[in-house]
Structures are given as structure tokens and as C-alpha cells.
């Protein structure tokens, strides 16, 4: 029979905030900046009176996104879009079981994960102001992922692993939309190239 513990402490917190800023120096040019931040954490402690042990658990997540783009209307037929973005995501969790009497650590586990992504892109939009819209462009992104696992247990071997992966993506894309009376045609293509940089 598994002993049911008594939760003696429990905390949950969450917050986020976002920002958007627009700047139009003239009728043909528009700059936009947007940002998002989120963070949440959850922790609780459980007491097992029969075994005289205390269990502490914690989970944390945090993410950030920053994005900048520029829209330039060259002519009624042609528009250029340029953009840059950077985002991060971090998550972690921990577990610890200790003796209530003298706080001796019996089992512990730590898990961490970190993801970073940055991207720059350029896109052209052309239309004939009638029935044809065409866009094509290129974007380049660099992604980095790392994770850590650290585990401890009394009378057993410790376990530790850390790994980091990094790569870049090159994307070419094209799309065409044509509409004529009751007819509509959509054609698109995308080519992606991946290169591993670090492992």
C-alpha cells in the first residue's frame, strides 16, 4: 500500500506582459516592434509522516519573444517586408526527497531545458491590382537546444548528462494566388536546407 502524504505547502504563480510599438515616418514605410514575456512557477511540499520524509517539487517555465519588421510600399504593385525575431524558452523541474528529522537528502532530480531561436527574413509581394498576387522570399534561422539531467540517490551511482545541439535553416518560398470570376488557383513551393553546427 502506498502511503498518501500531506501537502504542507503549495505555491503557484504566473505572469505575462506584451508590448507593441509602431512607427510610420511616411505613407510608404512602417516599422513595428513587438515583445512578449511569460513566466510561471509551481512548487509544493509533501510530508510522509510514516516514513518521516519530506518531498519538495518545483516546476518553472519562462519564455521571451522579440520581433521587428519593416514594411516598405515601393509602388502600388510591389511591397517589401523585412523582419527579425529572437525567442527563448527555458524550463526546469526539480524533485528532492529528504529526511524530515535531519534533512539528509535521499533522492534528488534536476531537469533543465533551454531553446533559443533567431530568424531574419526578406519577402516581396507583387500584385497586378486585378486578379493576381505573388509573393516570394527567403528566411534564415539559427536554433540552439540544450538540456541537462542530474540525478542523485543514496547508495547508488549519480547520473549526469548535458547535451547541446545547434543548427541553421535556410528557407526559400514562393506562392501565387490567381482569381478569375468563379475560378481560383493557388500555387506554392518551399525549399528548406538544414545544416548542423554543433552537437
C-alpha positions as CSV (number, residue, x, y, z in Angstrom):
1,X,0.0,0.0,0.0
2,X,1.3,3.4,-1.0
3,X,1.3,6.0,1.7
4,X,-0.5,9.2,1.0
5,X,1.3,12.3,2.0
6,X,0.0,15.5,3.4
7,X,0.7,18.6,1.3
8,X,2.0,21.2,3.7
9,X,2.9,24.0,1.2
10,X,1.8,24.8,-2.3
11,X,2.6,27.9,-4.4
12,X,1.5,28.8,-8.0
13,X,2.5,32.0,-9.8
14,X,2.1,33.2,-13.4
15,X,2.6,36.5,-15.2
16,X,3.0,37.8,-18.7
17,X,3.3,41.1,-20.4
18,X,3.4,42.3,-24.0
19,X,4.4,45.4,-25.9
20,X,3.8,46.7,-29.4
21,X,5.2,49.8,-30.9
22,X,4.5,51.2,-34.4
23,X,6.4,54.0,-36.2
24,X,5.4,55.4,-39.6
25,X,7.9,58.0,-40.9
26,X,5.9,58.4,-44.1
27,X,3.0,56.9,-46.0
28,X,5.2,54.2,-47.6
29,X,7.2,53.0,-44.7
30,X,6.1,51.2,-41.4
31,X,8.2,49.9,-38.6
32,X,6.8,47.5,-36.0
33,X,8.3,46.2,-32.8
34,X,6.5,43.6,-30.6
35,X,7.6,41.8,-27.4
36,X,6.1,39.1,-25.2
37,X,7.3,37.8,-21.8
38,X,5.8,34.9,-19.9
39,X,6.8,33.1,-16.7
40,X,5.1,30.6,-14.4
41,X,6.2,28.5,-11.5
42,X,4.7,25.8,-9.3
43,X,6.1,24.3,-6.2
44,X,4.7,22.1,-3.4
45,X,6.0,20.1,-0.4
46,X,4.5,16.9,0.8
47,X,5.1,15.3,4.2
48,X,5.1,11.5,4.6
49,X,4.6,11.0,8.4
50,X,5.0,7.2,8.4
51,X,8.4,7.3,6.6
52,X,9.4,10.7,8.2
53,X,10.3,12.1,4.8
54,X,9.7,15.4,3.1
55,X,9.1,15.7,-0.7
56,X,9.8,19.0,-2.4
57,X,8.8,19.5,-6.1
58,X,9.2,22.6,-8.3
59,X,8.5,23.4,-11.9
60,X,9.5,26.7,-13.7
61,X,8.9,27.9,-17.3
62,X,10.0,31.1,-18.9
63,X,9.7,32.4,-22.5
64,X,10.6,35.6,-24.3
65,X,9.8,36.8,-27.9
66,X,11.1,39.9,-29.6
67,X,10.1,40.8,-33.2
68,X,10.9,43.7,-35.5
69,X,9.6,44.1,-39.0
70,X,9.7,46.8,-41.7
71,X,7.1,47.2,-44.5
72,X,8.0,49.3,-47.5
73,X,5.5,50.1,-50.3
74,X,7.7,50.7,-53.3
75,X,4.8,51.1,-55.7
76,X,1.1,50.2,-55.9
77,X,2.2,46.8,-57.3
78,X,5.2,46.0,-55.1
79,X,5.8,45.8,-51.3
80,X,8.9,44.6,-49.4
81,X,8.8,43.0,-45.9
82,X,11.9,42.6,-43.8
83,X,11.8,41.0,-40.3
84,X,14.0,39.8,-37.4
85,X,12.9,37.8,-34.4
86,X,14.6,36.3,-31.4
87,X,12.9,34.0,-28.9
88,X,13.9,31.9,-25.9
89,X,12.2,29.2,-23.9
90,X,13.6,27.8,-20.6
91,X,12.0,25.1,-18.5
92,X,13.2,23.4,-15.4
93,X,11.9,20.9,-12.8
94,X,13.4,19.6,-9.6
95,X,12.4,16.9,-7.1
96,X,14.0,16.2,-3.7
97,X,13.2,13.7,-1.1
98,X,14.8,14.2,2.3
99,X,14.6,13.0,5.9
100,X,12.4,15.2,8.0
101,X,14.4,14.6,11.1
102,X,17.9,15.8,9.9
103,X,17.2,17.0,6.3
104,X,19.5,14.3,4.8
105,X,19.0,14.1,1.1
106,X,17.7,10.7,-0.1
107,X,16.8,11.3,-3.7
108,X,17.0,14.3,-6.0
109,X,16.5,15.0,-9.6
110,X,17.1,18.2,-11.7
111,X,15.9,18.6,-15.3
112,X,16.7,21.7,-17.4
113,X,15.8,22.6,-21.0
114,X,16.9,25.7,-23.0
115,X,15.8,26.6,-26.5
116,X,17.0,29.7,-28.5
117,X,15.8,30.7,-31.9
118,X,16.7,33.7,-34.0
119,X,15.4,34.4,-37.5
120,X,15.8,37.0,-40.2
121,X,13.6,37.2,-43.4
122,X,13.0,39.1,-46.6
123,X,9.8,38.9,-48.6
124,X,8.5,40.5,-51.8
125,X,4.8,40.9,-52.6
126,X,3.6,41.8,-56.1
127,X,0.1,42.2,-57.4
128,X,-1.4,43.5,-60.7
129,X,-4.2,45.2,-58.8
130,X,-6.7,42.9,-60.5
131,X,-6.6,39.1,-60.0
132,X,-3.0,38.1,-59.4
133,X,-1.0,38.1,-56.2
134,X,2.5,36.7,-55.9
135,X,5.0,36.6,-53.1
136,X,8.4,35.1,-52.7
137,X,11.3,35.4,-50.3
138,X,14.0,33.9,-48.1
139,X,14.5,33.5,-44.4
140,X,17.4,32.2,-42.3
141,X,17.1,30.9,-38.8
142,X,19.6,29.6,-36.2
143,X,18.3,27.3,-33.4
144,X,20.1,26.1,-30.3
145,X,18.8,23.4,-27.9
146,X,20.4,22.3,-24.7
147,X,19.3,20.0,-21.9
148,X,20.6,18.8,-18.6
149,X,19.7,15.8,-16.4
150,X,21.2,15.4,-12.9
151,X,20.0,12.7,-10.6
152,X,21.2,11.6,-7.2
153,X,20.2,8.7,-4.9
154,X,21.7,7.4,-1.7
155,X,23.7,4.2,-2.2
156,X,23.5,4.4,-6.0
157,X,25.7,6.0,-8.7
158,X,24.9,9.6,-9.6
159,X,23.6,10.3,-13.1
160,X,24.6,13.4,-15.1
161,X,24.1,14.3,-18.7
162,X,24.4,17.5,-20.6
163,X,23.9,17.9,-24.4
164,X,23.8,20.8,-26.7
165,X,22.5,20.9,-30.3
166,X,22.8,23.8,-32.8
167,X,21.8,24.1,-36.4
168,X,20.7,26.6,-39.1
169,X,17.9,26.6,-41.5
170,X,17.7,28.3,-44.9
171,X,14.2,28.6,-46.4
172,X,13.2,29.7,-49.9
173,X,9.5,30.1,-50.6
174,X,7.1,31.1,-53.4
175,X,3.3,31.5,-53.6
176,X,0.9,32.6,-56.3
177,X,-2.8,33.4,-55.9
178,X,-5.0,33.9,-59.0
179,X,-8.7,34.6,-59.0
180,X,-10.9,35.0,-62.1
181,X,-14.7,35.1,-61.7
182,X,-15.6,31.7,-60.1
183,X,-12.1,30.2,-60.6
184,X,-9.3,30.4,-58.0
185,X,-5.8,29.0,-58.3
186,X,-3.2,28.7,-55.5
187,X,0.4,27.5,-56.2
188,X,3.2,27.4,-53.6
189,X,6.6,25.9,-53.0
190,X,9.1,25.9,-50.2
191,X,12.7,24.7,-50.1
192,X,14.4,24.1,-46.8
193,X,18.1,23.4,-46.1
194,X,19.4,22.3,-42.7
195,X,23.0,22.3,-41.5
196,X,24.1,21.0,-38.1
197,X,26.6,23.3,-36.5
198,X,27.3,21.8,-33.1
199,X,26.5,18.6,-31.2
